[in-house]
């Protein structure tokens, strides 16, 4: 199975000046754990995750004044839609993160998460257990 089969094509895109509270509200409303941060003036494409917001709030920072740009990961590993789920899982495991931005023609076309991969693999493993059991 490929990344294109598992990824969410709902990509929440925000700017670096969004506050963490604004980002959290948008992420919650769309039920996603990560937002693509587009900064056309500086860093290009980055990612802000629920963990980034949690770490900021846990450190006592205000979600009303902290910006997405200050907490964005800009050193991003991107996936291609043609990657296998095993390749995506290996990249996540190696890098220690749970989301990959999927690029098509140099633009974000989706996000694949560990949860997406598990959803795809779990039914296949259940079916294999039934066949061999």
C-alpha positions in Angstrom: 0.0 0.0 0.0 1.2 3.5 -0.8 1.2 6.8 1.0 -1.4 8.2 -1.4 -3.8 5.5 -0.3 -3.4 6.3 3.4 -2.8 10.0 3.6 -5.4 12.6 4.5 -5.9 15.0 1.7 -7.3 17.5 4.1 -4.3 19.8 4.6 -4.7 22.6 7.1 -2.4 25.4 6.0 -1.7 28.3 8.3 0.8 31.2 8.3 3.7 31.8 10.6 1.8 34.7 12.3 -1.1 32.6 13.5 -1.1 32.3 17.3 -0.8 28.9 18.8 -4.4 29.3 20.1 -5.6 30.1 16.5 -3.7 27.1 15.2 -5.1 24.8 18.0 -8.7 26.0 17.2 -8.3 25.3 13.5 -6.6 21.9 14.1 -9.4 21.0 16.5 -12.2 22.1 14.2 -10.7 20.0 11.4 -9.8 17.1 13.7 -6.1 17.0 12.6 -3.0 16.7 14.6 -0.7 18.9 12.4 -0.9 22.0 10.3 1.3 22.9 7.4 2.9 26.3 8.0 3.6 28.2 4.8 6.1 31.0 5.1 6.8 32.3 1.6 9.1 35.0 2.9 11.5 32.9 4.8 11.4 29.2 5.5 9.0 27.8 2.9 7.1 24.8 4.2 7.1 23.8 7.8 4.9 21.8 10.2 3.3 22.6 13.5 2.0 19.7 15.5 -0.2 19.2 18.5 2.9 18.3 20.4 4.6 21.6 19.6 1.6 23.4 21.0 1.5 21.2 24.1 5.3 21.8 24.7 4.8 25.5 24.5 1.9 25.6 26.9 3.6 23.2 29.2 6.6 25.5 29.3 4.3 28.3 30.5 4.2 30.2 27.3 0.9 32.0 26.3 -0.9 30.4 23.3 -2.3 33.9 22.7 1.0 35.5 22.0 3.2 32.7 20.8 3.2 32.3 17.1 3.2 29.2 14.9 6.4 30.5 13.2 8.2 30.3 16.6 7.3 26.7 17.1 7.3 25.4 13.5 9.6 22.6 12.5 11.3 23.8 9.3 13.7 20.9 9.0 10.9 18.8 7.5 11.1 15.3 5.9 8.7 15.1 3.1 7.0 12.0 1.6 6.0 11.4 -1.9 2.6 9.9 -2.7 4.4 7.0 -4.3 6.3 6.0 -1.2 5.2 2.7 0.4 3.8 2.8 3.9 6.9 1.0 5.1 9.1 3.8 3.7 6.9 6.4 5.5 7.0 4.4 8.7 10.8 4.0 8.5 11.2 7.8 8.0 9.0 8.5 11.0 10.8 6.0 13.2 14.2 7.3 12.1 13.3 10.9 12.6 11.2 10.5 15.8 8.1 12.2 14.5 4.5 11.2 13.8 3.5 13.2 10.7 4.9 13.5 7.2 3.9 16.2 4.7 3.2 14.6 1.4 4.4 16.7 -1.6 3.2 16.5 -5.1 4.7 18.9 -7.7 6.5 20.7 -4.8 3.1 21.5 -3.1 1.5 19.9 0.0 -1.1 17.4 -1.2 -1.6 15.6 2.0 -0.4 14.5 5.4 0.2 11.0 6.5 0.4 10.1 10.2 1.3 7.1 12.2 -2.4 6.7 12.9 -3.1 6.6 9.1 -0.5 3.9 8.6 -1.9 1.8 11.5 -5.4 2.0 10.1 -4.2 0.6 6.8 -2.0 -2.1 8.3 -4.4 -3.3 11.1 -7.1 -4.7 8.8 -4.5 -6.6 6.7 -3.0 -8.2 9.9 -6.5 -9.1 11.2 -7.3 -10.8 7.9 -4.0 -12.7 7.9 -4.6 -13.9 11.5 -8.1 -15.2 10.4 -6.6 -17.0 7.4 -3.8 -18.7 9.4 -5.7 -19.2 12.6 
